[in-house]
Amino acid sequence: MDKPIGVFDSGIGGLTVLKELTEMLPHENFIYVADSINAPYGPRTRSEIIKFSSRIIDFLIQKSCKAIVIACNTATAAAVHDMRRKYKIPIIGLEPAVKPACLATKTGHVGVLATAGTFRGNHFKTTSDKYKDYVALHLQVAKGLLELAEKGVFKGPIVEELISRYMAPMHDKNVDQLVLGCTHYPLFKEVISDIAGEQISIIDSGEAVARRTKDVLMTNKILNTESNVQKLRFYSTMGEVALKNVLLNLFEMGQNKPVVEIISI
Ligand code: DGL
């Protein structure tokens, strides 16, 4: 039961999902893999993303993981179906929170920031098609933010300049709900909220995916109900500095310094 849950992303963005998972599932252990050497996944082909995802899931299964959370919208869009066919353990994916945003909008205008790969995916098309008669979706590929996050830059003039550029059309269109459709973007939430202003609510998928993971663990009878001091392990395919900084910011690490092992898979 105390086997870990594997969580991965193209980089450090999935830590925003891991944070929600650790809170929703306090008795579970987690292993996180940041595939930073191959980031960004956004411009990659589907078959490349399937190959990267398979390598990471093989690694996580070797580490005895009992379930996998793909904490990356782009990898989910490209690979979740293939991964579910290939592996027996439960695999939970993630998609932009378009549904809650469309249900909450009062102006009828919803903005979505994500990667080109996520916008191309079937999940996104199916969900947005459901609301297209009632809500206008304004899609924006937020190029450059992931690269800044991977370098550990979350605020300052370059970040503000980029976010202002992406938010300008949202303001023009009277958007009142902004979906962060990439797990890296909540790392910029402070600047995004400042620039978006009070009239725009910001929604990400972290809490919803944590809830879904709990349901899947319960359905598969693999939820750890015994009390357990949560253990977290971190691996990266390149660099550790940005990951460690985010860990220190997002997680209560107490006296413990985060340990990140560099792997080549
Ligand atoms: N965090 C990933 C996502 O949610 C980043 C995508 C990328 O690597 O381009 O989509």
Residues whose N, C-alpha, C, O or C-beta is under 5 A from the ligand:
A	BS01	DGL	D9 S10 G13 A39 P40 Y41 G42 A71 C72 N73 T74 T115 G181 C182 T183 H184
